[in-house]
Amino acid sequence: MSLTLPEILALLGIFMLAGTVKGVIGLGLPTVSMGLLSLLMSPGQAAALLLVPSLVTNFWQLCTGPDVRALCRRLWPMMACVALGTLLTTGTLTAGNNPLAPLALGVCLVVYALLGFSHFQWQISPAVERGLGPLCGVLTGLISGATGVFVIPAVPYLNALGLARDDLVQALGLSFTVSTLALAAGLAWQHALPGALLGTSFLALVPALVGMWLGGVLRRHCRPAVFRRCFFIGLLALGIEILWQGVN
């Protein structure tokens, strides 16, 4: 993958911004990076570039929680379905000149932003969780494989389980880690993971980690609710822009 100096600077800025968002609110690195990178390159290339920063930051988030084994025992049916769904649709993301991938990404960003503005809170009982978890896992995987974005409907579903704050952060880290590994496997299966892209993905890890550190500083000095509102406004505008480009 040959990049000009302005493109390299843009990539550094994108991953630093995405890392900053994740540092403040605990999620958003794949969402922000996929949305912005897709303005510069194909969705398949963008997905390959985010693999290493996404995997490292989310695995870190997973390992810093209270009880990863209990969480895995509870959520493994959903996680297995996430992996399966992702593998089924990665071909959509990597297909050349496929107008559906950017359109699906734009729709996903818009829906996620609108959910972020909503104050609706729903709760899932343990009886419902048993059947709904795998279904949400499959839907999350299908969307992840087609768009490179891991949040719908996994984030609303995990929020509805009534987990403690630290457990929820760890559950999000688990879901995003599984999604990233499944996406990497899907890209490799589709022969869309060349060494040059992986090398660039490793380089993108540095600004992503710097961004996470900056996000931690921002979190201590600003209200997270204000930052989240600005984040979802930006995400909504980005999704609309991608949709506009996709239909024109």
N, C-alpha and C positions, 0 to 999 in steps of 0.2 A: 504494500500500500504506500504510494508516493504522496507525501504531504508537503505543501508549501509552508513557508514560515507563518503567514497569516492563519492558515488552517491549524497549524500546531498551536499557536497562541490561542485560537478559538477553542480547541480541545482542552487546553489547560484551564481556561476560564470556565468552560462548561462543567468540568469535573470538580473544580474548586467550588463553584456555585452549588452543584448537586450535593457535594459533601457537606457544605455549610447548612443546607436545608436539613439533611439527615442529622447533623450535629445538634440542631435546635429542636426538631420535633420527633426524631427517632425513625423517620422513614422518608422516602422521596428520592433517594439517589438514582435508582433505575428509572423512575418516572420522569424526573427532570432531565437526566442525561439522554434518555431515549427520545424525548420530545424535541430537545434542542439539536441533538446529533442528526435526527431525521431531516432537519432543514439543510444539512450539509452533505449527506450521503444516503445510501440506501438503508432501509430498516435492518436488513441482514447484517450489514457492516456495523451499524450502530450497536446492534445487540452483541456482536462479537467484542466490540471495544469495551462495553460495560462489564464484561464477565469478571475480570480480576478485581476491579474496585468493588463491585457488588458482592462477590464471594467473600473477600477479606473483611469488609466492613460488617456484613451481616453475620458472618461466623463469629466475629468478635462480639457482636451484640448477643448472639446466642449463648456464647460461653460465659458471659458475665452475669447471667441470671441466676436465680436461686436454686432450681432443681430441674436440670435438663432431662434427666431420665424419666421423671414423673410426667413431664410435658410430652415427651416422645411417646410414652405409653398411652396417653390420652388422645393424642392427635395423629398417631401413625396412619389410621385409615384415610384421613383427609390428605396427609402428605403423600401417601402412595398414589392417590388419585390425581394430585397436582402433577406428579412426575409423569403419570400416564397421559394425562390430557396435554401436557406440554409437548411430549414426543409426537403426539398425533398431529399437531398443527404447525410444527416448526417449518415444514415445507412451504407454508403460506408466507412466512416471513422471509424466506430465502429465495423465493421464486423471482426471477428477473422480470422487470417491467410489470409487476403485479400491482394494479391500482388498489387492491383490497387491503394490503398491509398498511399503507399510510392512512387510509380512511378508517380502518379499525383502530389504529393508534389514536387518531384524532377523536373518535367517538369515546374511546376509553378515557382519555384525558378530560374531556368535557363532563362525562358522567362522574368521574372521580371528584372533579372540582365542585360539581353541583351537590354531591353527597357531603363534601366538606363544609359547604355553606349550611347544610341542613342541621337542625338541632334535634332531629328525631332520634330517640334512643329506643332500641328494641332489645329484648332479652330472650335468650334461648334456653329452654329447660333441658336437663340431662336426657330426658326421654326423646326429645326432638333432636338433640345433638347427634345421637347415634346414627340417624338416617340422613340428617341434613349435612353433616360434616363431609362425607364422601362426595355428595352432590356439589357442594361448594368447592371442594378440591378439584373435581373434574372441570367445572366451569372456569375456575382460576387458571388451571393448566391450559385449557383450550385458548383462553384469552392471552395468557403469557406466551405461548408458542406462536401465536399469530401477531402479537404486537411488541413483545419484549417488556411489557409492563406487568408487574406481579400483584397489583393491589386489589383488583376487582374479581370476585366479591370477597376475597380472603380477609381484607382489613375490616370491612363492616361485620363480617361473620365473627372474627376473633374478638372484636370489640363487644359483640353481643353475648359472649360467653360469661361475662361478669368476672373476669380474671382480675386479680390484684395488679396494680400498676407495673411492678417489676415482672410479674408473670406474663403480662400482656406484651411488654417490650421483648421479652425472651421468646414468646410465641411468634411475634412478628419476625424476629431474627431467624427462627426455625423455618417459617414458611418461605421467607425470601431466600434463605440458603438452599433449601430444596428446589425452589423454582430456578435459581441460578444454575445449580448443578444439572438439572434436567434440561435447561435451555442449552447449556454447553454440550451435553450429550446429543441433543437434537441437531445443533449446528454441525457437530462433528459427523453425525450420521448423514447429513445432507451435503457433506464435503464443503462446508462454508466456514471453516475455522482454520485459515492458513496461518503459518507461523508468524508472518509479518503483522497480522492483526493481533495475535496474542502478544507479541512483543510490545506493540503500541498500547495494548490493554494493561500490561505490567507498568509501563511508564505513566499511564493515567492514574495508577494507584497513588502516586505521590501527591498530586494536587487534591485528590479526593480526601486523603488523610489530613492534609493541611486544612481543607475546608471543614472537616469534622471538628478539628481543634478550634477553628474560628467559630463554628456553630456553638460549641460548648461555651466559649466566651460570651457570645451574643445571648445565649440562653440565660446566663447569669445577670445580664444587664438590660434585658427587655422582656416584655410580657409575651410568653409563648402564644397567647390567643391572638395578639396583634400580628405576629409573624405568620401564624397559620392563615389568617385572613388574607394577608398579602400574597402568601404562597398560592392559595387557591385562586385568587384573582389572576395571578400570572399564569397559572396552569390552565384556567379557562380560556384566556386569550391565546395561549399557545395551541390548545386543542382546536380552537376555531380557525386559527391561521393554517394549521395542517389540513383541516377539512377543506378550507377554501382552496388551498393549492391542489388538493386531491381531486376536486370536482372541476377544476379549470385547466 
